[in-house]
Amino acid sequence: MEFNQNAQLDPSQLTPGGGGGRGGGVALGGGLGLIVMILGLIFGFNPGSVLSGVSADTGTTQSNSNAYAHCQTGADIKNDRECRWVAYVNSIQGFWQGQFQQGAYQPAATVPFTGWKDTACGAADSQVGPFYCPADKKVYIDTAFADQLLQQLGAQGGDAAEAYILAHEYGHHISNLTGDLGRVQAAGNQTGPSSPQVRLELQADCYAGVWFKAVSQDPQGIISGVTQDDLNRVIDAAAAVGDDRIQESTAGQVTPESWTHGSAKMRQYWVGQGFSTGDPNTCQSVMTTDQLEG
């Protein structure tokens, strides 16, 4: 995956903002939050007080917006790799803005943080992984931990996998804007392979695939030069966060009735559906179809 050296970047889309009242919504991740909590029990690290409304260790530090102020063009990524996060966010939001009627898309800031962050969905420890908070319409991510987390889960990682993580979280933002997210939350806390919660996660995967398709077809975009290896890494990352993969590796058995994000096969299928069609309407169908695995 390559970055357009001449592309203009907007670092204001990454902000240290957040906070506000707690408990105003349920944070939605790509499966990483629950996974990290399980890994914490197995490998001995403390996942902290995650999204519980109770602040974690206040001795940790948080990032500030000035950290990305110098990320003005794609060429800046060569000098500072951290600028790639601005490129990811700008590309994703630029695409989705074009999919809505003029003025209808509501931008969602990405909030990079280190240690812990107080959000409208509660206090988040870094090790919870990336998530979308519908209460404040922001995406939260510890950028330093993201790739490390993917590798802990057995994924290949890399730029394309990182971009998939963010594209998935912005997929939740799209579901929020279309009303699908609200309808799923109103249905209550249901689990299982065909549950509304699983469908919502698969829809976010599908939206991520739609964005990757657009990127692969736009040589003048912020991100270009998408290769087969990049696509393989995206599919690999999607499989790594499948409920069945996690359950098998952590508990030694698979219990589908407790799934909240879908199996590896499901997640791969819906990323693939989004990419193969390039049509967001395909992702709407996941909420009703019986064909969730392909």
C-alpha positions as CSV (number, residue, x, y, z in Angstrom):
1,M,0.0,0.0,0.0
2,E,1.4,3.4,-1.0
3,F,0.7,6.9,0.0
4,N,0.3,9.7,-2.6
5,Q,3.2,12.1,-1.9
6,N,1.3,15.1,-3.2
7,A,-1.9,14.4,-1.3
8,Q,-3.0,17.2,1.1
9,L,-3.6,15.9,4.6
10,D,-5.9,17.3,7.2
11,P,-4.5,16.5,10.7
12,S,-7.5,18.2,12.4
13,Q,-9.4,15.0,11.9
14,L,-7.3,13.5,14.7
15,T,-8.0,15.2,18.0
16,P,-7.5,14.5,21.7
17,G,-11.1,15.4,22.3
18,G,-13.6,13.1,24.1
19,G,-14.8,12.9,27.6
20,G,-18.2,14.1,28.5
21,G,-20.7,12.1,30.5
22,R,-20.2,8.4,31.0
23,G,-22.5,5.6,30.0
24,G,-24.1,7.5,27.1
25,G,-23.6,4.6,24.7
26,V,-22.0,1.2,24.2
27,A,-18.6,1.3,22.6
28,L,-18.2,-0.9,19.5
29,G,-14.9,-2.4,18.4
30,G,-13.8,-5.0,15.9
31,G,-13.7,-7.7,18.5
32,L,-10.4,-6.5,19.9
33,G,-11.7,-5.2,23.2
34,L,-13.1,-8.5,24.4
35,I,-10.1,-10.3,23.0
36,V,-7.6,-8.1,24.9
37,M,-9.4,-8.7,28.1
38,I,-9.2,-12.5,27.5
39,L,-5.5,-12.2,26.6
40,G,-4.9,-10.2,29.7
41,L,-6.2,-13.1,31.8
42,I,-4.1,-15.6,29.9
43,F,-0.8,-13.6,29.6
44,G,-0.9,-11.7,32.8
45,F,-1.3,-8.1,31.9
46,N,-4.0,-5.9,33.4
47,P,-6.7,-4.8,30.9
48,G,-7.7,-2.1,33.3
49,S,-11.1,-0.7,34.0
50,V,-12.3,-0.8,30.4
51,L,-15.4,1.2,29.3
52,S,-16.8,0.8,32.8
53,G,-17.1,4.4,33.7
54,V,-14.3,4.1,36.2
55,S,-11.1,5.8,35.3
56,A,-8.0,3.6,34.9
57,D,-4.5,4.4,36.1
58,T,-4.3,8.2,36.0
59,G,-0.5,8.1,35.9
60,T,-0.6,7.2,32.2
61,T,-0.3,9.9,29.5
62,Q,-2.6,11.0,26.7
63,S,-1.7,12.4,23.3
64,N,-2.5,15.9,22.0
65,S,-3.5,17.2,18.7
66,N,-0.1,18.9,18.1
67,A,1.4,15.5,17.6
68,Y,0.0,15.4,14.0
69,A,0.0,19.1,13.1
70,H,3.1,18.7,10.9
71,C,1.3,16.0,8.8
72,Q,0.4,18.2,5.9
73,T,1.1,16.0,2.8
74,G,1.6,12.4,1.9
75,A,5.3,13.1,1.6
76,D,5.4,13.8,5.4
77,I,4.8,10.1,6.0
78,K,8.3,9.3,4.8
79,N,9.7,11.6,7.5
80,D,7.3,10.5,10.2
81,R,5.5,7.2,9.9
82,E,2.9,8.4,12.5
83,C,1.5,10.6,9.8
84,R,0.0,7.5,8.1
85,W,-2.8,7.6,10.6
86,V,-3.9,11.0,9.3
87,A,-3.8,9.5,5.8
88,Y,-6.0,6.5,6.8
89,V,-8.6,8.7,8.5
90,N,-8.6,11.4,5.7
91,S,-9.0,8.7,3.0
92,I,-11.8,6.8,4.8
93,Q,-13.8,10.0,5.6
94,G,-13.3,11.5,2.2
95,F,-14.8,8.3,0.7
96,W,-17.8,8.2,2.9
97,Q,-18.5,11.9,2.5
98,G,-18.9,11.3,-1.2
99,Q,-21.4,8.5,-0.6
100,F,-23.9,10.7,1.2
101,Q,-25.9,13.5,-0.1
102,Q,-24.2,16.9,0.1
103,G,-23.9,17.9,3.8
104,A,-25.5,14.7,5.1
105,Y,-22.3,13.0,6.2
106,Q,-21.3,13.9,9.8
107,P,-17.5,13.7,10.2
108,A,-16.2,11.6,13.1
109,A,-12.9,12.5,14.6
110,T,-10.3,9.9,15.5
111,V,-8.9,10.2,19.0
112,P,-5.4,8.8,19.4
113,F,-4.5,8.1,23.0
114,T,-1.9,6.4,25.2
115,G,-2.6,4.8,28.5
116,W,-6.3,5.6,29.1
117,K,-9.0,7.9,27.8
118,D,-12.2,9.1,29.4
119,T,-14.9,9.0,26.7
120,A,-18.7,9.4,26.5
121,C,-18.9,5.6,26.6
122,G,-16.7,5.3,29.7
123,A,-13.0,5.1,30.6
124,A,-11.0,3.1,28.1
125,D,-7.7,1.4,28.8
126,S,-5.2,1.4,25.9
127,Q,-5.3,-2.4,25.8
128,V,-9.0,-2.5,24.9
129,G,-8.0,-1.9,21.3
130,P,-9.7,0.5,18.8
131,F,-13.4,1.2,19.2
132,Y,-16.2,3.6,18.1
133,C,-18.3,5.4,20.7
134,P,-21.7,6.3,19.3
135,A,-22.4,8.7,22.2
136,D,-19.8,11.2,21.0
137,K,-19.4,9.9,17.4
138,K,-15.6,9.4,17.7
139,V,-13.2,6.6,17.0
140,Y,-10.6,5.9,19.7
141,I,-7.3,4.1,19.1
142,D,-3.9,3.6,20.8
143,T,-1.9,3.9,17.5
144,A,1.2,2.5,19.1
145,F,-0.6,-0.6,20.3
146,A,-2.7,-1.4,17.2
147,D,-0.2,-3.4,15.1
148,Q,1.2,-5.1,18.2
149,L,-2.3,-6.2,19.1
150,L,-2.9,-7.7,15.7
151,Q,0.3,-9.6,15.9
152,Q,-0.6,-10.9,19.4
153,L,-3.7,-12.3,17.7
154,G,-1.7,-14.1,15.1
155,A,-2.3,-11.6,12.2
156,Q,0.4,-10.5,9.8
157,G,-0.3,-6.9,10.6
158,G,1.1,-4.0,8.4
159,D,-0.3,-0.8,7.0
160,A,-3.3,-2.5,5.3
161,A,-4.3,-4.3,8.5
162,E,-4.1,-1.1,10.4
163,A,-6.2,0.7,7.8
164,Y,-8.8,-2.2,8.0
165,I,-9.1,-1.6,11.8
166,L,-9.9,2.1,11.3
167,A,-12.2,1.4,8.3
168,H,-14.1,-1.1,10.4
169,E,-14.6,1.4,13.2
170,Y,-15.7,4.0,10.7
171,G,-18.1,1.3,9.4
172,H,-19.8,1.5,12.8
173,H,-20.1,5.3,12.3
174,I,-21.8,4.7,9.0
175,S,-24.2,2.2,10.7
176,N,-24.9,4.9,13.3
177,L,-25.7,7.5,10.6
178,T,-28.0,5.1,8.8
179,G,-29.8,4.0,11.9
180,D,-28.8,0.4,11.9
181,L,-26.7,0.8,15.0
182,G,-29.5,2.3,17.0
183,R,-31.9,-0.4,16.0
184,V,-29.4,-3.1,17.1
185,Q,-28.9,-1.4,20.4
186,A,-32.6,-1.1,20.9
187,A,-32.9,-4.9,20.4
188,G,-30.9,-5.5,23.5
189,N,-27.8,-7.6,24.3
190,Q,-28.2,-10.6,22.0
191,T,-25.5,-13.1,21.0
192,G,-25.1,-15.9,18.6
193,P,-24.1,-16.4,14.9
194,S,-27.1,-14.7,13.5
195,S,-27.7,-12.1,16.3
196,P,-28.2,-8.4,15.5
197,Q,-24.9,-7.7,17.3
198,V,-23.0,-10.1,15.0
199,R,-24.7,-8.6,12.0
200,L,-23.7,-5.1,13.0
201,E,-20.0,-6.2,13.2
202,L,-20.2,-7.9,9.9
203,Q,-21.7,-4.8,8.4
204,A,-18.8,-2.8,9.6
205,D,-16.4,-5.3,8.0
206,C,-18.4,-5.0,4.7
207,Y,-18.1,-1.2,4.8
208,A,-14.4,-1.6,5.3
209,G,-14.2,-3.8,2.2
210,V,-16.2,-1.2,0.2
211,W,-13.7,1.5,1.2
212,F,-10.7,-0.7,0.2
213,K,-12.3,-1.3,-3.2
214,A,-12.6,2.5,-3.8
215,V,-8.9,3.0,-2.7
216,S,-7.7,0.2,-5.1
217,Q,-9.4,2.0,-8.0
218,D,-8.2,5.5,-7.3
219,P,-4.5,6.0,-8.3
220,Q,-4.8,9.7,-7.4
221,G,-6.2,9.2,-3.9
222,I,-4.4,9.7,-0.6
223,I,-3.8,6.0,-0.5
224,S,-3.0,4.1,-3.7
225,G,-1.1,1.1,-5.0
226,V,-3.1,-1.5,-3.1
227,T,-1.5,-4.9,-3.8
228,Q,-2.7,-8.5,-3.5
229,D,-0.5,-8.7,-0.4
230,D,-2.4,-5.8,1.1
231,L,-5.7,-7.5,0.5
232,N,-4.4,-10.7,1.9
233,R,-3.4,-8.9,5.1
234,V,-6.9,-7.4,5.4
235,I,-8.5,-10.8,5.0
236,D,-6.0,-12.3,7.5
237,A,-6.7,-9.6,10.0
238,A,-10.5,-10.1,9.7
239,A,-10.0,-13.8,10.3
240,A,-7.7,-13.3,13.3
241,V,-10.5,-11.4,15.2
242,G,-13.2,-14.0,14.5
243,D,-15.0,-15.2,17.6
244,D,-14.3,-18.9,16.8
245,R,-10.5,-18.3,16.4
246,I,-10.3,-16.5,19.7
247,Q,-12.4,-19.0,21.6
248,E,-10.4,-21.9,20.2
249,S,-7.0,-20.3,21.0
250,T,-8.0,-19.1,24.5
251,A,-10.5,-21.7,25.8
252,G,-9.8,-24.7,23.6
253,Q,-13.5,-24.9,22.5
254,V,-15.9,-22.9,20.3
255,T,-19.3,-21.8,21.7
256,P,-21.2,-20.1,18.9
257,E,-24.1,-19.1,21.2
258,S,-21.8,-16.5,22.8
259,W,-20.5,-14.9,19.6
260,T,-20.7,-11.2,19.4
261,H,-18.6,-10.5,16.3
262,G,-18.9,-13.5,14.0
263,S,-16.6,-16.3,13.0
264,A,-13.4,-15.9,11.0
265,K,-15.2,-17.2,7.9
266,M,-18.1,-14.7,8.4
267,R,-15.8,-11.8,8.8
268,Q,-13.7,-12.8,5.8
269,Y,-16.8,-13.2,3.7
270,W,-18.3,-9.8,4.4
271,V,-15.0,-7.9,3.9
272,G,-14.8,-9.8,0.6
273,Q,-18.4,-8.9,-0.3
274,G,-17.7,-5.3,0.4
275,F,-14.6,-5.3,-1.7
276,S,-16.0,-7.4,-4.6
277,T,-19.1,-5.2,-5.1
278,G,-17.8,-1.9,-3.9
279,D,-21.4,-1.1,-3.1
280,P,-22.5,0.1,0.3
281,N,-26.0,-1.3,-0.3
282,T,-24.5,-4.7,-0.2
283,C,-23.7,-4.0,3.5
284,Q,-27.3,-3.1,4.2
285,S,-28.3,-6.7,3.3
286,V,-26.3,-8.2,6.1
287,M,-28.9,-7.1,8.5
288,T,-31.6,-9.4,7.0
289,T,-29.9,-12.1,4.9
290,D,-29.7,-15.7,5.9
291,Q,-26.4,-16.1,4.0
292,L,-23.9,-14.9,6.6
293,E,-21.0,-17.3,5.7
294,G,-21.2,-17.4,1.9
